[in-house]
Amino acid sequence: MRMSKKFDAFVTWASGIKVPINKKILDQMAAWSQSMNVKVNRSALLSWRVLEVNTMFADRISDVPKSFIREILKVAISPNIISFAGGLPNRELFPVQELQTASNSVFEHSGHEALQYSNTEGYLPLREFISQRYKTIKGLNIEPKNILITTGSQQGLDLLGKTFLNEKDRVIIEKPGYLGAIQLFSIYKARFSPVLLENDGVNIQELMVASKLRNTKLMYTVPNFQNPTGITYTNEKREQIANVLRGKPLMLIEDDPYGDLRYSGTHQSSFMHYLPEQTILLGSFSKTVVPSFRTGWIVAPDEIMEKLIVAKQASDLHTNFFTQKLLAEYLQQNDLNEHISKIKTVYGRQCLAMIECIKRHFPKEVTYTLPEGGMFLWVTLPYGISAMDLFQKAIEKDVAFVPGDPFYTDLKESVSTLRLNFSCVDEATIEKGIARLGESIHEYITEYKQKNPTV
Ligand SMILES: Cc1ncc(COP(=O)(O)O)c(C=O)c1O
């Protein structure tokens, strides 16, 4: 692709003004930004972003920063490193044999049909299965016609962005929030209204303010075992949120990929119970069966479903039909609840092990969430010390986590929170890794106190 003769890139300042620069300066800035990103002063990096070295790319893609986690994970792949940084389901629990049997059966009985194009809405028996599960497990009367099969729930989010958001429309988002949603809504050039996530759900006062801002179209939540914090909204908080949003011209998205993975505490009701006319549900088989099938779904009222189907048609015509058939066959031949209980047993044990290790190895000033399900736990360091700086120290001791920074949409300086994943590490490894991380935190706090004797 051709570049402009006069300049090679734009730098966008925090004020939004774009300044053209040449390649030499750009290279210097890139090197400078990289070193700052890791060691020196990240807040300076946050005040400007280098756009693509080509004026042909659309702003919607050039303005979205590179995945911070992916960069961090590059450091964490060395075999010696114990990583709590990932966000994957535990592959040892994938029902490989059962899926192979189901796949053989699909090829044998309906191979030609399974390999053909299909309808946009998704395979009816699969939608009927999902509908039935909502009825029996969650007491929600959801019909198959209100379920659209998507290519993972991430595509569900994309279709919602496409359907609802004009440039500069507002999205209320948890603070901290799911990175995939932050990235997605950024592509639609939405403005974020971050609302503090407390131990029982978002802060109601902040939500009241945010929900009154002009052009607020969506509120995005992960109310069960949230990514990144592991927090679950209480029923009381859900009801209060519904009361704040009721009648306002906005939709609440309840993204629930982890809801089935509860290993302690009591089930909390979906927002569908409290705010049925304004709730859109997102679901997924990624955490309960396998993520590679990329099979998720959206639940929405009729008039929204019509628009979503148009958006989906334009996107990919339909989700992979073979995997939909395979999944439906697997679900018919096997007991999903039984399989989910195996996952819950393992994750529950690992979560408990992590909490016990944290109690033994972390300084008392460190606080953490107590997840009742899901795959993540959230840690807050004392004195506002930087999780990014701790990351450098932890890597030297061969242990990795995700610093909290990328989960915030209004970041001004480095944060003191971090995410730990426990789904993919066994208990012995958790013990070793948390001990190493505890050592890093102790050392950091000692140094910090030496430098800041008044704290
Ligand atoms: C909160 C949340 N929503 C959506 C997704 C995407 O899931 P899927 O694999 O169904 O696209 C994830 C994946 O980790 C997630 O954590």
The ligand as an SDF file (V2000), in Angstrom:
LIG
                    3D

 16 16  0  0  0  0  0  0  0  0999 V2000
  -16.9130  -12.2740   29.7620 C   0  0  0  0  0  0  0  0  0  0  0  0
  -16.6360  -12.9630   28.4820 C   0  0  0  0  0  0  0  0  0  0  0  0
  -17.4800  -12.8010   27.4670 N   0  0  0  0  0  0  0  0  0  0  0  0
  -17.2730  -13.4160   26.2850 C   0  0  0  0  0  0  0  0  0  0  0  0
  -16.1780  -14.2250   26.0880 C   0  0  0  0  0  0  0  0  0  0  0  0
  -15.9880  -14.8490   24.7280 C   0  0  0  0  0  0  0  0  0  0  0  0
  -16.4680  -16.1540   24.7470 O   0  0  0  0  0  0  0  0  0  0  0  0
  -16.7280  -17.0130   23.4470 P   0  0  0  0  0  0  0  0  0  0  0  0
  -15.6740  -18.0620   23.4160 O   0  0  0  0  0  0  0  0  0  0  0  0
  -18.0940  -17.5840   23.6280 O   0  0  0  0  0  0  0  0  0  0  0  0
  -16.6660  -16.1170   22.2650 O   0  0  0  0  0  0  0  0  0  0  0  0
  -15.2630  -14.4250   27.1190 C   0  0  0  0  0  0  0  0  0  0  0  0
  -14.0790  -15.2620   26.8850 C   0  0  0  0  0  0  0  0  0  0  0  0
  -13.2360  -15.4800   27.6820 O   0  0  0  0  0  0  0  0  0  0  0  0
  -15.5080  -13.7810   28.3550 C   0  0  0  0  0  0  0  0  0  0  0  0
  -14.6690  -13.9090   29.3880 O   0  0  0  0  0  0  0  0  0  0  0  0
  1  2  1  0
  2  3  1  0
  2 15  2  0
  3  4  2  0
  4  5  1  0
  5  6  1  0
  5 12  2  0
  6  7  1  0
  7  8  1  0
  8  9  2  0
  8 10  1  0
  8 11  1  0
 12 13  1  0
 12 15  1  0
 13 14  2  0
 15 16  1  0
M  END
$$$$
